Amino acid sequence: MSTMGNRKIKPLVLTTAVLLIAGVVLYRGINSQGNRNTPNTNVANATSNYCAQADTTRSTSSLSSQETQGKPRLHKHFLKNTELPVSEVARRDDAILLANAVILTSSGIELEIPEYLRAGEDPGAFIIQSKGKIGPEFRKLIEGVGGHIEAYVPNNAFLVRISADCAKQLLVNPQVGVVIPYHPWFKLAPDLLARAVENKPLVGGRQLKVGVFGDLAGQVQQAFERLDVVVLGVERSPFGPVFQVRIPPDALVSVASLPGVHWVEPVRPRAPANDLVRTRLGVAETPTTLTNYVVDGIELNGSGVLVAVVDSGVDASHPDLSGRVVGVSPSALLDRVGHGTHVAGIIAGSGEHSPTNVPGSEPGANFRGVAYRANLFSILGWGWGWNSFDDGQLQEMVARTNALISNNSWYYAGARSYDLAAACYDAAVRDALPQVPGSQPLVFVFSAGDMGSGNHNGLSGVPDSILSPATAKNVITVGALEQPREIEVELPSGEGVTNKISFVSSSDSETEVAWYSSRGNVGYWWEGEFGRFKPDVVAPGSWVVSTRSTQWDEEAYYNPSFQQVNLIEMVQLPVGTVYYDGLFIPSNAIEVQIYLVTNRLSRGVIPRLPICAKVGSWPLNVTNDCTWSGEGSVIIPVDQAAQGQDLYFAVYNNTSETLNFDVVTVVTRSSGLSDKSLALKALNDQIGPLYRFESGTSMAAAAVSGMLALMQQYFQTNGITVSPALMKALLINGARSLGRPYDLAVSNTINFQGWGLVNLKTVIRPGLANLFPGKNKPEASSIWVFDQDPKDRALATGDKWTINVAVAPEAQQEPLRITLVWTDPPGHPAVGVKLVNDLDLVVTNVDIPDNPVVYVG
């Protein structure tokens, strides 16, 4: 095993059917223990229901290029200074791998960066590469000349905040390979880089996230004032504070050129990732069974476990959840969107009011949640309006309770990359309260996203379509499966004619990945030739029946709307004058909003100016000739009489100074009720009023969170504390491939299922608790687990840790599954390969030393 840059810890799991599992946490600050050996570990025979499926060794060629739509996603402005393939360069010690460039430092050829995107004489930060593997001496060398190491840069380099003079001193040191200025070109997210290169101004709201070096935050804020950049908020990241800002259309390059700035990316809204489940996960024997899986005398039902639900709120008054939901605020106990309540029911619904006559379910089926006695902590993460809290706040609110599992059935819209949010969650898995002494680890479950664009046969689709924060390394990323319900709906269309609406293609299998489920791998081609392995696992996500919020806005759900936004820029309004403008109200409009925002000429916050609006003619008086009015903004509900008419509005400057601002108009338009929407409404009305159908990776993530709650209950009852890495390792080790046409090969061009479908019975086995320190450890077992231990399992670069396993003769015809999971430090969004510690898992048969069989992963 080897590490890149940092000393770390590790956890391990061995299981048979035969299996070995390791949960490993690797982080800086642990003393190296050198090479280690453990006593022989006997692996006993396992029963057949723990066997891996036999088709998992199928060649990757069976997933042909015709079944995928993805190509290597090196964006068009990506730079490199070599003709060698990126996949070859990425393995070289003298390569520097960035999100926007690859540099072969031995080539002697400079990148062709335009002058306006190059660093100045003293850029504030440099990329400093070692001449070999990074060790403690290289760190000491940098810190000895006043350098501050900010992030690891593959390969064998650091992003270092250091003056130009001190950087020059390092150039002459034999340990140092190259010193490269941290150019603005490297700091921009690829979609922003395209605008900078093509000299296109920013459009829309122009809101960005700007990551800055911590001790330079004050200087950056002063520079923002000079550039007319408006700060809207501040949040934390593993690399320092992140400012959410609104910038002038032409200020992007100026912001990226600030020495205190290390990364710039767009602000994105959070969006939802939209009976049979318990049985499919091995939690209950049949859909009608009321009790869950019993192991070592414990019924695993979630009793005594608190799960955090970051969503649109949870209807705490729902009878299947009543008395078991607490919220971070009163608004978190309501749910107009309906998404959070459905997710909550999958995790912990009691099923006491289960509906009858549900398509695809047998009579008497129960719609209990996976952990039907667990409690829930509701946090309003998104919903009506913008993101309620930043990522750091969401993490801290969970960590300050006794919840260890956080379900996140959402993603950042359009964020198909490893960004600041992904890095933030990678850090929080190890410590969600970085300002509090000691580590506060959490298990974060994320839906993979619903951007897979596959077909209804479970194939095709877009690789690298997983959305942040599910792109993070340490979180558990969940894809979705279909469920076999064979759903068809007959809708009357008038005059005795009936239309048959079929959903059979999306509800005809339990072993097909849903068409919408986002596919991996992430960083396809860039984080290795086939990307970084994701999703982690899959679970049922289509046509899931769960709890229905009593506050659910059905009209908004069945008749979704879209928004048409217009920005009127650079309005200058002298004292006592009125600005007039207007817009056309389309026939399908349902609402119009008008509000004022700052621009680069504004002096601070815009006063709440009177706004007056009316249909058909100009307002003659802004105080008494208005159909609608407001201060600073106005919301206009559009009725049938206003549709198809012109809307006129006026803004009056009633202050004592000339004001500069932009005007934003937002027209919300209805998409109209489709036949499929009407059919879905009929289905939900049939099983209502307390339940409804929903589909998405959101539902799959909730099922996995419920299963993790059962795992936590088992360990909690046995007085055992396990790391997030070991929880993830157990989950992966117990998962099984869906079978053909899928496999577990890591070199596929598209990853549908991750490590397969989770199953509680292959995760929590009888006697598992006895394998932990302080318990009556048996001489032989079908599973062995090794959790993190900084005293005994710390690794530095070049170290290895060895386990000797003796497989009993009666078990030698069974699969041996070895799972190694470690908590990796956050990667910086500006680098290419996001993995910081690169551990190799080597398995060999030592019984035949002259001709061993060696597996390297």
Helices and strands as residue ranges (DSSP letters): E 8-9, E 12-16, E 19-25, E 36-37, E 41-43, G 48-50, G 54-57, G 60-62, G 65-67, E 79-80, H 86-89, E 95-97, E 101-104, G 105-107, G 115-117, E 125-130, H 136-144, E 148-153, E 157-161, H 164-171, E 176-181, H 184-187, H 190-197, E 207-212, G 214-216, H 217-226, E 230-235, E 242-246, H 252-256, E 261-266, E 270-272, H 276-280, E 294-295, E 298-299, E 306-311, E 325-327, G 330-333, H 339-348, E 375-380, H 391-399, E 405-408, E 410-412, H 420-430, E 443-447, E 476-481, E 488-492, E 498-502, G 504-506, E 537-540, E 544-547, H 554-558, E 561-573, E 578-584, E 589-597, E 610-615, E 628-631, E 633-637, E 646-652, E 659-670, H 675-687, E 691-694, H 697-717, H 724-734, G 760-762, G 768-771, E 780-781, E 783-786, E 794-795, E 801-802, E 805-807, G 809-811, E 816-823, E 842-844, E 854-856
